[in-house]
Amino acid sequence: MRHGEEFEPDLTGLDLPSAEIAQAEAFNALRDLWDELAMEGFTDWTMELADERGEIILRLSVGALFPLTLPVS
């Protein structure tokens, strides 16, 4: 997870067979974390996925994927 210059790596990680499966897993992880991320104000964070060489292959913007909706008054 990245927020500007702040970076929180997942030290465990997952070894997945393809970029498509990695993208689906990342999306599901963000969906599962959404409530926690929104409560903490982390909607402007980005999840980065890297390949086995450490090269970034995908960036998912938390706020773009799950925009906050406010009640209409």
Residue pairs with C-beta under 8 A, 6 or more apart in sequence:
1 7
1 8
1 10
1 42
1 45
1 46
1 47
1 48
2 8
2 45
2 46
2 47
2 48
3 42
3 44
3 45
3 46
14 22
14 25
15 52
16 22
16 25
19 49
19 51
19 57
19 58
22 49
22 57
22 58
23 49
23 58
23 60
26 47
26 49
26 58
26 60
27 60
27 65
29 47
30 37
30 47
30 60
30 62
30 65
30 66
31 66
34 62
34 66
37 43
37 45
37 62
38 66
38 68
42 62
43 62
43 63
43 66
43 67
43 68
44 62
44 63
45 62
45 63
46 59
46 60
46 61
46 62
47 59
47 60
47 62
48 56
48 58
48 59
48 60
49 56
49 57
49 58
49 59
49 60
50 56
50 57
51 57
